[in-house]
Amino acid sequence: MSNILELRNIKMQFGGVTAIHDLNLNIEKNQIVAVIGPNGAGKTTAFNVITGIYTPTSGHIRYFDACNSDFTDITGLRPDKIARLGIARTFQNIRLFAEQSVLDNILLGQHVHLKSSYLGAISYFPHYWKEEKQMRGYAMELLNEIGIGDYADADAVSLPYGIQRKLEIVRALASRPKLLLLDEPAAGMNPQETAELAGFIREIRDKYEVSVLLIEHHMDLIMEIAENIYVLDFGRLIAQGKPQEIQTDPAVIAAYLGAEED
């Protein structure tokens, strides 16, 4: 089985409103997949269901747990448990710890794997300091590999916008995920920054062997890097396929541009 994530007949209702209707979605290992659609299509709701922020009204989510070499049903699990299994995400609005250093932000991204307790930290237990040293080493390794090691001691809020976006992705990578969810990573970026982001996403997919699921409104970015695309409209899946297929799909064109009247 090459899939790392499978959504089966996912429905998400809020009172009398159905935000997602019977969504089926597959992500293969080391694949870049995009979810697109007009505003209000249910894209972020799907992300919130996958990451445990919402429990779906019905349906199942299965994630391939490499440790057990089998699928695990993660439907309704708490977000921290899902993160420990290897699923990380970013958000549409930057959610860095602005007054903390770049290095501290990366360290916070590793907290899901922290074994030492709060008591160990305040009691100066040797195993806590050993673990912290290892975490700092890995954090600096990540920053240097991504090319922003020179910013390690700078406050996150002082970074240029494009670097802040990149830092948020690196913080998610710090949790050592096998599936990375990116919610509009190019939001607010200029064309040059967006072009650089495309190469960056490919780079982290290849270097860290991570699958990527992204929501994005920049169609140039989607068509350049996505290997498979799912299109939602009013919570329903209206199309799925490769970029060239999606570009010419009449249902997709109608969803974005409106259908011609008879």
C-alpha positions in Angstrom: 0.0 0.0 0.0 1.5 3.3 -1.1 -1.0 5.6 0.6 -0.1 7.5 3.7 -3.5 9.0 4.4 -7.0 7.9 3.4 -10.3 9.8 4.0 -13.4 7.7 3.6 -16.9 9.2 3.3 -16.0 12.2 5.6 -19.0 14.3 6.5 -18.7 17.4 8.7 -21.8 19.2 9.9 -22.2 22.3 12.1 -25.8 22.3 13.2 -27.9 22.3 10.1 -25.0 23.2 7.8 -23.0 20.5 6.1 -19.4 21.8 5.5 -18.1 18.6 3.9 -20.2 16.0 2.0 -18.9 12.5 1.9 -15.3 13.4 1.0 -12.9 10.6 -0.2 -9.3 11.5 -0.5 -6.0 9.6 -0.8 -2.4 10.9 -0.4 0.5 8.7 -1.5 3.8 8.5 0.3 6.2 11.4 -0.8 3.4 12.9 -2.9 2.5 16.6 -3.2 -1.3 16.9 -3.2 -3.4 20.1 -3.4 -6.9 20.8 -2.3 -8.4 23.8 -4.1 -11.8 25.5 -4.4 -13.5 28.8 -4.0 -13.8 30.5 -0.6 -16.1 28.5 1.7 -15.6 25.3 -0.2 -14.6 23.4 2.9 -10.8 23.2 2.4 -9.7 24.4 5.9 -12.5 22.3 7.5 -10.9 19.3 5.8 -7.6 20.2 7.3 -9.1 20.6 10.8 -10.8 17.2 10.5 -7.5 15.5 9.5 -5.6 17.2 12.4 -8.1 16.5 15.1 -9.4 20.0 15.6 -12.8 18.8 14.5 -14.2 15.3 14.9 -16.1 14.4 11.7 -19.9 13.7 11.9 -19.3 10.5 10.0 -16.6 8.7 8.0 -13.1 7.5 8.8 -9.5 8.8 8.5 -6.7 6.3 8.2 -3.1 7.1 8.6 -0.2 4.8 7.8 1.8 4.5 11.0 5.4 3.6 9.9 6.3 2.4 13.4 3.6 -0.3 13.3 3.8 -0.8 9.5 0.0 -0.6 9.3 -2.9 1.8 9.1 -4.2 3.5 12.2 -7.7 5.0 12.5 -7.1 8.5 13.7 -10.7 9.7 13.4 -11.5 11.9 16.4 -8.0 11.6 18.0 -6.7 14.6 19.9 -4.4 16.9 17.9 -1.4 16.2 20.1 -1.7 12.4 19.5 -2.1 13.0 15.8 1.0 15.1 15.8 3.0 12.4 17.6 2.0 9.9 14.9 3.7 12.1 12.3 1.2 14.7 11.0 2.1 18.4 11.2 0.5 21.5 9.8 0.8 25.3 9.3 -2.0 27.8 9.3 -3.3 30.4 6.9 -2.4 33.2 9.3 1.2 33.1 10.6 1.2 31.7 14.1 4.8 32.1 15.2 5.8 33.0 18.7 6.6 36.5 17.6 8.7 37.6 20.6 10.6 34.4 20.8 13.8 33.7 18.9 13.8 31.7 15.6 15.7 28.9 17.5 13.1 28.8 20.3 10.3 28.6 17.7 12.0 25.5 16.2 12.5 24.0 19.7 8.8 24.4 20.4 8.0 22.5 17.3 9.8 19.5 18.8 7.7 19.4 22.0 5.5 16.5 20.9 8.5 14.2 21.2 9.8 15.6 24.5 10.2 12.8 27.0 11.3 14.8 30.1 8.7 16.2 32.4 8.3 19.7 33.8 9.6 18.4 37.1 12.8 17.2 35.3 13.3 20.6 33.8 13.0 22.6 37.0 15.0 20.0 39.0 18.0 20.1 36.5 17.9 16.4 36.0 20.8 15.3 33.7 18.5 13.5 31.2 16.6 16.7 30.7 19.7 18.7 29.8 20.9 15.8 27.5 17.5 15.9 25.7 17.5 19.7 25.4 21.1 19.6 23.9 19.9 17.1 21.3 16.9 19.2 20.5 19.0 22.3 20.1 21.4 20.4 17.8 18.6 19.2 15.6 17.0 22.6 15.5 20.2 24.3 14.3 20.7 21.5 11.8 17.3 22.2 10.4 17.8 25.9 10.2 21.2 25.5 8.5 19.9 23.0 6.0 17.0 25.3 5.1 19.4 28.2 4.8 18.1 30.4 7.7 20.6 29.5 10.4 21.9 33.1 10.5 18.5 34.1 11.9 18.7 31.7 14.8 19.0 34.4 17.5 16.7 36.9 15.9 13.1 37.4 17.2 10.6 35.8 14.8 8.7 39.1 14.5 11.8 40.9 13.1 12.1 38.6 10.1 11.0 39.5 6.5 7.5 38.2 5.7 8.8 35.5 3.3 11.3 34.2 5.9 8.5 34.1 8.6 6.5 31.9 6.2 9.4 29.6 5.7 10.1 29.5 9.5 6.6 28.3 10.1 7.1 25.4 7.8 10.4 24.6 9.3 8.8 24.6 12.8 6.3 22.1 11.6 9.2 20.0 10.1 10.8 20.0 13.6 8.2 17.6 14.8 9.6 15.1 12.2 6.4 14.5 10.3 5.7 12.1 7.5 2.7 14.2 6.4 2.9 18.0 6.2 -0.3 20.1 5.8 0.3 23.6 4.5 -2.7 26.0 4.7 -2.1 28.7 2.1 1.7 28.9 2.5 1.9 31.6 -0.3 -0.6 33.9 1.3 0.7 37.5 1.1 3.8 36.6 -0.9 4.9 38.5 -4.0 5.5 36.6 -7.3 9.2 36.1 -6.6 8.6 34.7 -3.1 5.9 32.4 -4.4 8.3 31.1 -7.1 10.9 30.4 -4.4 8.3 28.7 -2.2 7.6 26.2 -5.0 11.2 25.1 -5.0 11.3 25.1 -1.2 8.3 22.7 -0.9 9.8 20.3 -3.4 13.1 20.5 -1.6 11.6 19.6 1.8 9.5 16.8 0.2 12.7 15.2 -1.3 15.1 15.9 1.5 12.9 14.8 4.4 10.8 12.2 2.5 7.6 13.9 3.6 4.2 13.9 1.9 2.6 17.3 1.4 -1.0 18.3 1.4 -1.6 22.0 0.7 -4.4 24.5 0.3 -3.6 27.3 -2.0 -5.3 30.0 -4.1 -2.2 30.7 -6.2 -3.0 28.6 -9.2 0.5 29.0 -10.7 2.0 27.5 -7.6 -0.5 24.6 -7.6 -0.1 23.8 -11.2 3.7 23.8 -10.9 4.2 21.5 -7.9 1.0 19.5 -7.3 1.0 15.9 -8.6 -2.7 15.4 -7.7 -5.4 17.9 -7.1 -8.8 17.6 -5.4 -11.4 20.4 -6.1 -14.1 21.2 -3.5 -17.1 23.4 -4.0 -19.6 23.9 -1.3 -18.1 21.0 0.6 -18.5 18.6 -2.3 -15.7 17.0 -4.3 -16.3 18.1 -7.9 -13.1 17.0 -9.5 -9.9 15.1 -8.9 -6.9 14.5 -11.1 -3.6 15.8 -12.4 -3.0 19.5 -13.0 -3.6 19.3 -16.8 -6.9 17.5 -16.2 -8.1 20.0 -13.6 -7.3 23.0 -15.8 -9.7 21.9 -18.5 -12.5 20.3 -16.3 -15.8 22.1 -17.0 -17.0 21.7 -13.4 -13.9 23.3 -12.1 -14.1 26.2 -14.5 -17.8 26.7 -13.6 -17.0 26.7 -9.9 -14.3 29.4 -10.2 -15.8 31.5 -13.1 -19.5 30.7 -13.0 -21.4 28.7 -15.6 -22.8 30.3 -18.7 -26.6 30.7 -18.7 -28.6 29.0 -21.4 
